[in-house]
């Protein structure tokens, strides 16, 4: 195959991979979809749609029928699989033209798509289904490339389309996706036979081909031509966004400033629902947010529906100076609060001025995108994936504005059109179909000692219950290995020595930059030294006190600082030990440190209740299997104290508890989850996870 050189898109077609798929057109369509979705300049997560048409046997008549396979509702072409597509009888879909009642009938038509289903395992058909079905081509791409939306959102878009592609591309004006837009595409093709694609005003691109590869190449070539045109216009113009108004802070200072500000922003954005944060200061973002035209362009809002559905119609631009001193948290909050109040008020006015009689109720009025000139861009949404994707979509919107301004002039959707998309009943129905959030969704947990053993088990449990987790440990190799066990957008790590205040500070900085702040702090880092008094050295004593006690103090002090900035409450969990309650032999250093952890937790619970910060303790005992502390001298020390061998320890510990159970790291993790996910009115408590040790009963 002849491969064209592309500069502005990634050519990812691999003949060897495609060849293994043979003549399976559905698999080739899925392959094309995945590689198109891998390039964010072509379409972002969840954006766009792809399809193919094949001849299949009708199971009722055994006759050959044409079936259209298309991405289902809510899917993502970059990760699309067979389970995420819908299969429909093409002829039945086209016959819906006979019952279509006009624009007021759009919502009913979506329900009728189900009467066209061929494959009973189909995903729910998307609103884009008729746009593909009413066109005759075997393979079709509907994409949202930045360059094409720039053309689509530019003033005189139809004229610009002709300037770039001549008579080879069609153009249809903005219209909300639905059956009528499919009819408009069909009409455009009939009026312009032989075109290679269609530009949708303020929306995106349709391209096609007889084979999956031809469709792929057609899409790339059309996008490349638009990109080349835009870059040529930018060079002719000499600058974008009216030139630079302010300089950015140096990279390190931007990150520091962002981390300091994130908890305050998170608290403000979470006035209705707790949110997770994301920060970016890429060159594309900085060029826009530092420009002279920011003040004009930002309020105009985004144009492509896929953009503003995820970013809200416009961002909040902070009035803070880039050199703002953020150390006086109260003073900074007093500066920020009026901007958030104004944004919420204007969003309510937007809702009130454009709502229909049957519009869903107003959603969260807080901003999703927040711009800090000279520093970067923040986003806040219900989880890390959603907030990262919102950020990526706004970057797409920036690229659109950049291109449209270079071509002619950027134009946004009219507010009523934007509202009708944002509060579309079908969009609301999609939101209502979303699965119920997990108990710890929207929360961020920082876990020390999470490179393995009990700490890793705790992090696993919190992540399974919906939390984002920041793993900390002194061993980076263990952290990297642990991080690889989580999916994208779930976890981050920071190398942290809990005996050093600066190291703890860096861990919280990582939590703030990655997720916006912290809600749960679990001090699980530890070590164990079992020696009689005469053999316990000052070094033994100091390291136990520093890791277990001083480490807990510093974690609490800094973690509470972040929690207070957010004003959302929080949880602090100390992983102590039965040995802090029970006097045992050869244990003076370890037992004393564990007792100090337990009493510190009680003191903190008494002090922090007014901040809705709950402090509790989980006491393990006999966690031998999977626990890191048993890998060293501790096991030999405890075996010697009980007059048994190391190999006999698991059975010994199981036999001595009331339930005769072996205790695993996962059992300790359940205790932590009980404190942070179930017992929401409990503080100052101790939960023993030891199988039942009567001498450790706290009451």
C-alpha positions as CSV (number, residue, x, y, z in Angstrom):
1,X,0.0,0.0,0.0
2,X,1.2,3.5,-0.8
3,X,1.7,5.4,2.5
4,X,1.5,9.2,2.4
5,X,3.7,11.2,4.7
6,X,1.6,13.0,7.4
7,X,2.8,15.9,9.5
8,X,-0.3,16.8,11.5
9,X,-1.8,13.4,12.2
10,X,-0.3,10.0,13.1
11,X,-0.4,7.3,10.4
12,X,-0.9,4.2,12.6
13,X,-2.1,1.6,10.1
14,X,-0.1,-1.6,10.5
15,X,-0.5,-4.0,7.4
16,X,0.6,-7.0,9.5
17,X,-2.0,-6.4,12.1
18,X,-4.7,-5.6,9.6
19,X,-3.7,-8.6,7.5
20,X,-4.4,-11.0,10.4
21,X,-8.0,-9.8,10.4
22,X,-8.5,-11.0,6.9
23,X,-11.7,-9.9,5.2
24,X,-13.6,-9.5,8.5
25,X,-15.0,-6.0,7.8
26,X,-16.3,-5.6,11.4
27,X,-12.9,-6.4,12.9
28,X,-11.2,-4.0,10.4
29,X,-13.7,-1.3,11.3
30,X,-12.9,-1.8,15.0
31,X,-9.1,-1.7,14.2
32,X,-9.6,1.6,12.3
33,X,-11.6,3.0,15.1
34,X,-8.9,2.2,17.7
35,X,-6.1,3.7,15.8
36,X,-8.1,6.8,15.0
37,X,-8.9,7.2,18.7
38,X,-5.3,6.9,19.6
39,X,-4.5,10.4,18.2
40,X,-6.2,13.1,20.4
41,X,-5.8,15.6,17.5
42,X,-8.3,13.5,15.6
43,X,-10.9,12.8,18.3
44,X,-11.0,12.8,22.0
45,X,-12.2,10.2,24.5
46,X,-15.8,9.4,23.8
47,X,-16.0,11.7,20.8
48,X,-16.8,10.9,17.3
49,X,-18.3,7.7,15.8
50,X,-17.4,5.1,13.2
51,X,-19.3,2.4,11.3
52,X,-19.2,-0.2,8.6
53,X,-21.9,-2.0,6.6
54,X,-21.8,-5.7,5.8
55,X,-24.0,-8.4,4.2
56,X,-25.4,-10.9,6.7
57,X,-27.9,-13.7,6.8
58,X,-31.3,-12.6,8.2
59,X,-32.0,-15.2,10.9
60,X,-35.7,-15.1,10.2
61,X,-35.7,-15.3,6.4
62,X,-32.2,-16.6,5.6
63,X,-31.9,-13.9,3.0
64,X,-28.9,-11.6,2.6
65,X,-29.5,-8.3,4.3
66,X,-27.3,-5.2,4.8
67,X,-26.3,-4.6,8.4
68,X,-24.7,-1.4,9.8
69,X,-22.3,-1.9,12.7
70,X,-21.7,1.4,14.6
71,X,-20.2,2.5,17.9
72,X,-22.9,2.4,20.6
73,X,-24.1,5.1,22.9
74,X,-21.4,6.3,25.3
75,X,-18.6,4.4,23.8
76,X,-15.0,5.5,22.9
77,X,-13.6,4.6,19.5
78,X,-10.1,4.4,20.9
79,X,-11.0,1.4,23.1
80,X,-14.0,0.1,21.0
81,X,-14.6,-3.6,21.0
82,X,-17.3,-5.8,19.5
83,X,-19.3,-5.5,22.8
84,X,-19.5,-1.8,22.4
85,X,-21.2,-1.6,19.0
86,X,-24.7,-1.9,17.7
87,X,-25.8,-3.9,14.7
88,X,-28.9,-2.6,12.8
89,X,-30.8,-3.5,9.7
90,X,-29.8,-0.7,7.3
91,X,-33.1,-0.8,5.3
92,X,-35.2,-0.6,8.4
93,X,-33.3,2.4,9.6
94,X,-33.8,4.1,6.3
95,X,-37.5,3.3,6.3
96,X,-37.8,5.4,9.4
97,X,-37.9,8.3,7.0
98,X,-41.5,7.2,6.4
99,X,-42.5,7.9,10.0
100,X,-40.3,10.9,10.8
101,X,-42.4,13.9,11.9
102,X,-39.8,16.7,11.8
103,X,-37.5,18.3,14.4
104,X,-40.1,18.0,17.2
105,X,-40.0,14.2,16.6
106,X,-36.2,13.7,17.3
107,X,-36.4,12.1,20.7
108,X,-39.1,9.6,19.6
109,X,-36.9,8.5,16.7
110,X,-34.1,7.4,19.0
111,X,-36.5,5.0,20.6
112,X,-37.4,3.6,17.2
113,X,-33.7,2.7,16.5
114,X,-34.3,-0.3,18.8
115,X,-36.9,-1.6,16.2
116,X,-34.0,-1.8,13.7
117,X,-31.7,-4.0,15.8
118,X,-30.2,-7.0,14.0
119,X,-27.7,-8.1,16.6
120,X,-29.5,-8.9,19.8
121,X,-26.3,-8.3,21.8
122,X,-26.1,-4.7,20.5
123,X,-25.1,-1.8,22.6
124,X,-27.8,0.9,22.7
125,X,-27.6,2.8,19.4
126,X,-26.3,6.4,19.6
127,X,-27.9,9.6,18.4
128,X,-25.5,9.5,15.5
129,X,-26.9,6.3,14.1
130,X,-29.0,7.9,11.3
131,X,-26.1,10.1,10.2
132,X,-24.3,6.9,9.2
133,X,-27.3,4.9,8.1
134,X,-28.6,7.3,5.6
135,X,-25.3,7.5,3.8
136,X,-24.6,4.6,1.3
137,X,-20.9,4.0,2.0
138,X,-19.4,0.8,3.4
139,X,-17.1,2.5,5.9
140,X,-17.8,5.9,7.5
141,X,-15.9,8.0,10.0
142,X,-17.5,10.9,12.0
143,X,-14.6,12.6,13.8
144,X,-13.9,15.8,15.8
145,X,-10.4,16.8,14.6
146,X,-9.2,20.1,16.0
147,X,-8.3,21.3,12.6
148,X,-11.7,20.5,11.1
149,X,-13.7,22.0,14.0
150,X,-11.6,25.1,13.6
151,X,-12.8,25.2,10.0
152,X,-16.3,24.4,11.1
153,X,-16.3,27.1,13.8
154,X,-14.7,29.8,11.7
155,X,-16.6,32.7,10.4
156,X,-17.6,32.0,6.7
157,X,-17.0,28.3,7.3
158,X,-18.7,27.3,4.0
159,X,-16.5,29.6,2.0
160,X,-13.4,28.4,3.9
161,X,-14.4,24.7,3.2
162,X,-14.5,25.4,-0.5
163,X,-11.2,27.3,-0.4
164,X,-9.4,24.3,1.1
165,X,-11.0,21.4,-0.7
166,X,-12.7,22.9,-3.7
167,X,-15.7,20.9,-4.9
168,X,-14.5,17.7,-3.2
169,X,-16.1,18.4,0.2
170,X,-19.7,19.2,1.2
171,X,-20.8,21.5,4.0
172,X,-23.9,21.6,6.1
173,X,-24.7,24.3,8.7
174,X,-24.9,23.6,12.4
175,X,-27.8,21.4,13.5
176,X,-28.2,19.4,16.7
177,X,-27.4,15.7,16.0
178,X,-30.4,13.6,15.2
179,X,-32.5,12.1,12.4
180,X,-32.9,15.4,10.5
181,X,-29.1,16.0,10.4
182,X,-28.9,12.5,8.8
183,X,-31.4,13.7,6.2
184,X,-29.3,16.9,5.6
185,X,-26.1,14.7,5.1
186,X,-28.0,12.6,2.6
187,X,-29.2,15.7,0.7
188,X,-25.8,17.2,0.7
189,X,-24.4,14.0,-0.9
190,X,-27.2,13.9,-3.5
191,X,-26.6,17.5,-4.4
192,X,-22.9,17.0,-4.6
193,X,-22.2,13.5,-6.0
194,X,-18.6,12.4,-5.9
195,X,-17.6,14.4,-2.7
196,X,-15.2,12.7,-0.3
197,X,-16.7,14.0,2.9
198,X,-18.8,16.7,4.6
199,X,-17.9,19.4,7.1
200,X,-20.6,19.9,9.8
201,X,-20.8,23.5,10.8
202,X,-19.5,24.1,14.4
203,X,-19.4,20.4,14.8
204,X,-17.0,18.1,13.0
205,X,-16.3,15.9,10.0
206,X,-17.8,13.0,8.0
207,X,-15.6,11.0,5.6
208,X,-15.9,7.6,4.0
209,X,-14.5,4.8,1.8
210,X,-15.2,1.5,0.2
211,X,-12.8,-0.3,2.5
212,X,-11.7,0.4,6.1
213,X,-8.2,1.4,4.9
214,X,-9.6,3.7,2.2
215,X,-11.8,5.3,4.8
216,X,-8.9,5.7,7.2
217,X,-6.7,7.3,4.5
218,X,-9.5,9.6,3.4
219,X,-10.0,10.8,7.0
220,X,-6.2,11.4,7.5
221,X,-5.8,13.2,4.2
222,X,-8.8,15.6,4.8
223,X,-7.5,16.4,8.3
224,X,-4.0,16.9,7.0
225,X,-5.2,19.4,4.3
226,X,-7.1,21.4,6.9
227,X,-4.1,21.4,9.3
228,X,-1.7,22.6,6.6
229,X,-4.1,25.4,5.6
230,X,-4.4,26.6,9.2
231,X,-0.6,26.5,9.8
232,X,-0.1,28.5,6.6
233,X,-2.6,31.1,7.8
234,X,-0.9,31.3,11.2
235,X,2.5,32.0,9.5
236,X,0.9,34.7,7.4
237,X,-0.7,36.3,10.4
238,X,2.5,36.1,12.4
239,X,0.9,35.5,15.9
240,X,-2.1,33.8,17.5
241,X,-4.5,34.9,20.1
242,X,-3.4,38.5,19.7
243,X,0.1,37.8,21.0
244,X,1.5,37.3,24.5
245,X,0.2,39.4,27.3
246,X,2.1,37.9,30.3
247,X,5.0,35.5,30.7
248,X,4.7,32.2,32.4
249,X,6.4,31.4,35.7
250,X,9.2,28.9,35.4
251,X,8.1,25.2,35.2
252,X,9.1,24.4,38.8
253,X,7.3,27.5,40.2
254,X,4.2,26.7,38.2
255,X,4.0,23.2,39.7
256,X,4.6,24.6,43.2
257,X,1.9,27.3,42.8
258,X,-0.6,24.8,41.4
259,X,-0.1,22.3,44.2
260,X,-0.6,25.1,46.8
261,X,-3.7,26.3,45.1
262,X,-5.4,23.0,44.3
263,X,-6.9,22.2,47.7
264,X,-8.5,25.6,47.9
265,X,-9.9,25.3,44.4
266,X,-11.1,21.8,45.1
267,X,-13.0,22.9,48.1
268,X,-14.7,25.7,46.2
269,X,-15.5,23.4,43.3
270,X,-17.0,20.9,45.7
271,X,-19.6,23.1,47.2
272,X,-22.3,20.8,45.8
273,X,-20.4,17.5,45.1
274,X,-16.9,16.5,46.0
275,X,-14.6,16.7,42.9
276,X,-11.3,15.3,41.8
277,X,-8.7,17.7,40.2
278,X,-6.3,17.7,37.3
279,X,-3.6,20.2,36.3
280,X,-1.9,20.9,33.0
281,X,0.6,23.6,31.9
282,X,1.4,22.4,28.4
283,X,2.7,24.8,25.8
284,X,-0.6,24.9,24.0
285,X,-2.4,25.9,27.3
286,X,0.1,28.5,28.2
287,X,0.1,30.1,24.8
288,X,-3.7,30.6,25.2
289,X,-4.0,31.6,28.8
290,X,-1.2,34.1,28.6
291,X,-2.5,35.8,25.5
292,X,-4.1,39.2,24.9
293,X,-7.2,37.5,23.5
294,X,-8.0,35.3,26.5
295,X,-10.4,37.8,27.9
296,X,-12.4,37.9,24.6
297,X,-12.3,34.2,23.7
298,X,-12.8,32.5,27.1
299,X,-16.3,33.9,27.7
300,X,-17.4,32.9,24.2
301,X,-17.3,29.3,25.1
302,X,-16.7,26.2,23.1
303,X,-18.4,25.2,19.9
304,X,-18.3,21.5,19.4
305,X,-21.0,19.7,21.5
306,X,-18.5,17.1,22.7
307,X,-16.4,19.8,24.1
308,X,-18.8,21.8,26.2
309,X,-20.7,18.8,27.4
310,X,-17.5,17.9,29.4
311,X,-16.1,21.4,30.1
312,X,-19.2,23.4,30.6
313,X,-19.9,26.2,28.2
314,X,-17.1,28.5,29.5
315,X,-14.2,28.4,32.0
316,X,-13.5,30.5,35.1
317,X,-10.5,32.7,34.7
318,X,-8.9,33.6,38.0
319,X,-7.9,37.2,38.7
320,X,-4.9,36.1,40.9
321,X,-1.5,37.5,39.9
322,X,0.9,34.8,38.9
323,X,3.2,36.0,41.8
324,X,0.3,35.9,44.3
325,X,1.5,34.9,47.8
326,X,-0.5,31.8,48.7
327,X,0.8,31.4,52.2
328,X,-2.1,33.3,53.8
329,X,-4.8,30.8,53.0
330,X,-7.6,32.8,54.4
331,X,-6.7,35.9,52.4
332,X,-6.4,33.8,49.2
333,X,-9.8,32.2,49.8
334,X,-11.3,35.6,50.3
335,X,-10.0,36.6,46.8
336,X,-11.2,33.4,45.2
337,X,-14.7,33.2,46.7
338,X,-16.3,36.2,44.8
339,X,-15.2,34.7,41.5
340,X,-16.8,31.4,42.2
341,X,-20.0,33.1,43.5
342,X,-20.1,35.1,40.3
343,X,-19.6,32.0,38.1
344,X,-22.4,30.1,39.9
345,X,-24.7,33.1,39.6
346,X,-24.1,33.5,35.9
347,X,-24.5,29.7,35.3
348,X,-27.9,29.9,37.0
349,X,-28.9,32.8,34.8
350,X,-27.8,30.8,31.8
351,X,-30.0,28.0,32.9
352,X,-33.0,30.2,33.8
353,X,-32.8,32.1,30.6
354,X,-32.7,29.1,28.3
355,X,-34.6,26.3,30.0
356,X,-37.5,24.6,28.4
357,X,-40.7,23.5,30.1
358,X,-39.4,19.9,30.2
359,X,-35.7,20.7,30.9
360,X,-34.0,18.6,33.6
361,X,-33.2,20.4,36.8
362,X,-30.1,22.6,36.9
363,X,-26.9,20.6,37.5
364,X,-23.8,21.6,39.6
365,X,-23.1,25.2,38.9
366,X,-19.4,25.1,39.7
367,X,-16.8,25.5,36.9
368,X,-15.1,22.5,35.4
369,X,-12.2,24.4,33.8
370,X,-10.3,27.0,35.8
371,X,-7.6,29.1,34.2
372,X,-4.7,30.8,36.1
373,X,-2.8,33.0,33.7
374,X,1.0,32.5,34.0
375,X,0.5,29.2,35.8
376,X,-1.7,26.7,34.0
377,X,-5.2,25.2,33.7
378,X,-7.1,23.2,36.3
379,X,-10.1,20.9,35.8
380,X,-12.5,19.4,38.4
381,X,-15.0,16.6,37.9
382,X,-16.4,13.5,39.6
383,X,-13.4,11.3,39.0
384,X,-9.9,11.4,37.6
385,X,-10.8,10.1,34.1
386,X,-13.6,12.6,33.7
387,X,-11.5,15.5,34.9
388,X,-8.5,14.5,32.7
389,X,-10.8,14.1,29.7
390,X,-12.4,17.5,30.4
391,X,-8.9,19.0,30.4
392,X,-8.1,17.3,27.1
393,X,-11.3,18.5,25.5
394,X,-10.6,22.1,26.5
395,X,-7.2,21.7,25.0
396,X,-9.0,20.6,21.8
397,X,-11.2,23.7,22.2
398,X,-8.1,25.9,22.5
399,X,-6.7,24.4,19.3
400,X,-10.1,25.1,17.6
401,X,-10.0,28.7,18.6
402,X,-6.4,29.0,17.5
403,X,-7.2,27.6,14.1
404,X,-10.5,29.5,13.6
405,X,-8.9,32.8,14.6
406,X,-6.1,32.2,12.1
407,X,-8.5,31.4,9.3
408,X,-11.0,34.2,9.8
409,X,-12.6,34.6,13.2
410,X,-13.8,32.1,15.9
411,X,-17.5,31.7,16.3
412,X,-19.2,29.9,19.2
413,X,-22.6,28.2,19.3
414,X,-25.5,30.4,20.3
415,X,-26.2,30.0,24.0
416,X,-29.7,28.5,23.3
417,X,-28.3,25.9,21.0
418,X,-25.6,25.1,23.6
419,X,-28.2,24.8,26.4
420,X,-30.4,22.5,24.3
421,X,-27.5,20.1,23.9
422,X,-26.3,20.3,27.5
423,X,-29.8,19.8,28.9
424,X,-31.1,17.5,26.1
425,X,-33.5,14.9,27.6
426,X,-31.6,12.2,25.8
427,X,-28.3,13.4,27.3
428,X,-30.0,13.4,30.7
429,X,-31.2,9.8,30.1
430,X,-27.6,8.8,29.4
431,X,-26.5,10.4,32.6
432,X,-29.2,8.5,34.5
433,X,-28.0,5.2,33.0
434,X,-24.5,5.7,34.5
435,X,-23.6,3.1,37.1
436,X,-24.0,4.0,40.8
437,X,-20.8,5.5,42.2
438,X,-18.7,3.4,44.6
439,X,-18.6,4.3,48.3
440,X,-15.2,6.1,48.1
441,X,-15.7,7.6,44.7
442,X,-14.5,11.3,44.6
443,X,-12.1,10.7,47.4
444,X,-8.3,10.7,47.5
445,X,-6.3,8.5,49.8
446,X,-2.6,8.8,50.7
447,X,-1.1,5.5,52.1
448,X,2.3,5.2,53.6
449,X,4.2,1.9,53.3
450,X,2.2,1.1,50.2
451,X,5.0,-0.6,48.3
452,X,3.8,-4.0,49.6
453,X,2.3,-5.9,52.6
454,X,-0.4,-4.3,54.6
455,X,0.0,-0.8,53.0
456,X,-0.5,-2.2,49.5
457,X,-3.5,-4.2,50.6
458,X,-5.0,-1.1,52.1
459,X,-4.4,0.9,48.9
460,X,-5.9,-1.9,46.8
461,X,-9.1,-2.0,49.0
462,X,-9.5,1.8,48.9
463,X,-9.1,1.8,45.1
464,X,-11.5,-1.1,44.7
465,X,-14.1,1.0,46.6
466,X,-13.6,3.9,44.2
467,X,-10.9,6.1,45.7
468,X,-7.8,7.5,44.0
469,X,-4.7,6.4,45.8
470,X,-1.3,7.9,46.3
471,X,1.2,5.2,47.2
472,X,4.2,6.2,49.3
473,X,7.1,4.2,50.4
474,X,10.9,4.6,50.8
475,X,11.6,2.0,48.0
476,X,10.8,3.4,44.5
477,X,11.2,0.0,42.9
478,X,8.4,-1.4,45.0
479,X,6.3,1.6,44.3
480,X,6.7,1.2,40.5
481,X,5.8,-2.4,40.7
482,X,2.8,-1.6,42.9
483,X,1.6,1.2,40.6
484,X,1.5,-1.2,37.6
485,X,-1.2,-3.2,39.3
486,X,-3.7,-0.3,38.9
487,X,-5.6,1.0,35.9
488,X,-5.1,4.4,34.4
489,X,-6.4,7.4,36.4
490,X,-6.5,5.4,39.6
491,X,-3.1,5.8,41.4
492,X,0.1,7.8,41.6
493,X,3.1,7.3,43.8
494,X,5.7,9.4,45.7
495,X,8.9,8.2,47.3
496,X,8.5,9.2,50.9
497,X,10.6,8.9,54.0
498,X,8.1,9.5,56.8
499,X,11.0,10.5,59.2
500,X,11.6,13.6,57.1
501,X,9.1,16.5,57.0
502,X,10.3,17.6,53.5
503,X,9.7,14.2,52.1
504,X,6.2,14.1,53.5
505,X,5.5,17.6,52.0
506,X,6.6,16.3,48.6
507,X,4.1,13.4,48.9
508,X,1.2,15.7,49.6
509,X,2.3,18.0,46.8
510,X,2.1,15.0,44.5
511,X,-1.4,14.2,45.8
512,X,-2.5,17.8,45.2
513,X,-1.1,18.0,41.7
514,X,-2.4,14.6,40.7
515,X,-5.9,14.6,42.2
516,X,-6.5,18.0,43.8
517,X,-5.9,17.2,47.4
518,X,-6.4,14.4,49.9
519,X,-9.4,13.1,52.0
520,X,-7.9,10.0,53.6
521,X,-4.4,9.6,55.1
522,X,-3.4,6.1,56.3
523,X,-0.1,5.7,58.2
524,X,0.9,2.2,57.4
525,X,4.6,2.6,57.1
526,X,6.4,0.8,59.8
527,X,9.0,-1.6,61.1
528,X,9.3,-3.9,64.0
529,X,12.2,-4.6,66.4
530,X,11.8,-7.3,69.0
531,X,14.4,-7.1,71.7
532,X,14.6,-7.3,75.5
533,X,15.4,-4.0,77.4
534,X,19.0,-4.8,77.8
535,X,19.5,-5.4,74.1
536,X,17.4,-2.4,72.8
537,X,19.8,0.3,71.6
538,X,19.2,4.0,71.4
539,X,19.3,3.6,67.6
540,X,16.5,1.0,67.8
541,X,14.5,3.3,70.0
542,X,15.0,6.3,67.8
543,X,14.1,4.6,64.5
544,X,10.9,3.2,66.0
545,X,9.9,6.6,67.4
546,X,10.8,8.4,64.2
547,X,9.0,6.1,61.8
548,X,5.9,5.2,63.8
549,X,5.4,8.2,66.1
550,X,7.1,11.3,64.5
551,X,6.1,10.1,61.1
552,X,2.4,9.9,62.2
553,X,2.7,13.4,63.8
554,X,4.1,15.0,60.6
555,X,1.6,13.1,58.3
556,X,-1.3,14.3,60.5
557,X,0.0,17.9,60.7
558,X,0.5,18.3,56.9
559,X,-2.5,16.2,55.9
560,X,-4.8,18.1,58.2
561,X,-3.5,21.3,56.6
562,X,-4.6,20.1,53.2
563,X,-8.0,18.9,54.5
564,X,-8.6,22.3,56.2
565,X,-7.9,24.1,52.9
566,X,-10.5,21.9,51.2
567,X,-13.0,22.3,54.1
568,X,-14.5,18.9,53.2
569,X,-13.6,17.0,56.4
570,X,-11.5,13.9,56.1
571,X,-10.1,10.7,57.7
572,X,-6.8,9.9,59.3
573,X,-6.1,6.2,60.1
574,X,-3.2,5.0,62.1
575,X,-2.2,1.4,61.6
576,X,-0.9,0.6,65.1
577,X,-0.8,-2.9,66.8
578,X,-2.2,-5.0,69.5
579,X,1.2,-4.5,71.1
580,X,0.2,-1.0,72.0
581,X,-2.5,-2.4,74.3
582,X,-0.9,-5.6,75.6
583,X,2.3,-5.9,77.5
584,X,4.4,-8.6,76.0
585,X,8.0,-9.8,76.4
586,X,11.0,-8.4,74.5
587,X,8.9,-5.5,73.1
588,X,9.7,-2.3,74.9
589,X,10.7,-0.1,71.9
590,X,8.0,-1.3,69.5
591,X,5.1,-1.6,72.0
592,X,5.9,1.9,73.4
593,X,5.8,3.4,69.9
594,X,2.6,1.7,69.0
595,X,1.0,2.9,72.3
596,X,2.1,6.4,71.4
597,X,0.4,6.1,68.0
598,X,-2.8,5.0,69.6
599,X,-2.9,7.8,72.1
600,X,-1.9,10.4,69.5
601,X,-4.9,9.3,67.4
602,X,-7.2,9.9,70.4
603,X,-5.7,13.3,71.0
604,X,-6.1,14.2,67.3
605,X,-9.7,12.9,67.3
606,X,-10.5,15.2,70.2
607,X,-8.9,18.2,68.5
608,X,-10.1,17.8,64.9
609,X,-13.8,16.8,65.4
610,X,-14.8,20.4,64.7
611,X,-13.2,20.2,61.3
612,X,-15.2,17.0,60.5
613,X,-11.8,15.2,60.4
614,X,-12.2,11.7,61.9
615,X,-9.2,10.0,63.4
616,X,-9.3,6.2,64.1
617,X,-6.9,3.4,64.7
618,X,-6.7,-0.1,63.3
619,X,-4.8,-2.6,65.3
620,X,-3.5,-5.7,63.5
621,X,-2.0,-8.7,65.2
622,X,-0.2,-11.7,63.9
623,X,-0.2,-10.7,60.2
624,X,2.6,-13.0,59.1
625,X,1.6,-14.0,55.6
626,X,2.2,-11.1,53.2
627,X,3.5,-8.7,55.8
628,X,6.8,-7.0,55.2
629,X,7.9,-6.7,58.8
630,X,8.1,-10.5,59.0
631,X,10.8,-10.6,56.4
632,X,13.4,-9.4,58.8
633,X,14.6,-10.1,62.3
634,X,11.2,-9.5,63.9
635,X,10.1,-13.0,63.1
636,X,13.1,-14.5,64.7
637,X,12.7,-12.3,67.8
638,X,9.0,-13.2,68.2
639,X,9.7,-16.9,67.7
640,X,12.4,-16.7,70.3
641,X,10.1,-14.9,72.7
642,X,7.5,-17.6,72.4
643,X,10.0,-20.5,72.4
644,X,9.0,-21.7,68.9
645,X,10.5,-21.8,65.4
646,X,9.8,-19.1,62.7
647,X,8.0,-21.7,60.7
648,X,5.6,-22.3,63.6
649,X,4.6,-18.7,63.9
650,X,1.5,-18.6,61.6
651,X,-0.1,-21.6,63.4
652,X,0.9,-20.2,66.8
653,X,-0.7,-16.8,66.1
654,X,-3.8,-18.4,64.6
655,X,-4.3,-20.8,67.6
656,X,-4.0,-18.0,70.2
657,X,-6.9,-15.9,68.9
658,X,-10.5,-16.6,69.8
659,X,-11.6,-17.3,66.3
660,X,-8.5,-19.4,65.5
661,X,-8.0,-17.5,62.2
662,X,-4.9,-16.5,60.3
663,X,-4.9,-12.7,59.8
664,X,-4.0,-11.4,56.3
665,X,-3.1,-7.9,55.0
666,X,-6.5,-7.9,53.3
667,X,-8.2,-8.2,56.6
668,X,-6.5,-5.1,57.9
669,X,-7.6,-3.3,54.7
670,X,-11.2,-4.2,55.5
671,X,-10.8,-2.6,58.9
672,X,-9.5,0.6,57.3
673,X,-12.4,0.6,54.8
674,X,-14.9,0.2,57.6
675,X,-13.5,3.4,59.2
676,X,-13.5,5.5,56.1
677,X,-16.4,4.0,54.1
678,X,-19.0,2.8,56.5
679,X,-18.6,4.2,60.0
680,X,-19.0,7.8,59.0
681,X,-19.9,8.9,62.6
682,X,-17.0,7.2,64.3
683,X,-13.9,9.0,65.6
684,X,-11.3,8.3,68.3
685,X,-12.0,4.6,68.0
686,X,-9.8,1.5,67.9
687,X,-10.7,-1.5,65.7
688,X,-8.8,-4.6,66.5
689,X,-8.3,-6.9,63.5
690,X,-6.7,-9.9,65.3
691,X,-9.1,-12.8,65.3
692,X,-10.1,-11.9,68.9
693,X,-7.4,-11.3,71.6
694,X,-9.2,-11.0,74.9
695,X,-6.2,-9.2,76.5
696,X,-6.4,-6.5,73.8
697,X,-10.1,-5.7,74.2
698,X,-10.3,-2.0,74.6
699,X,-13.4,-2.1,76.7
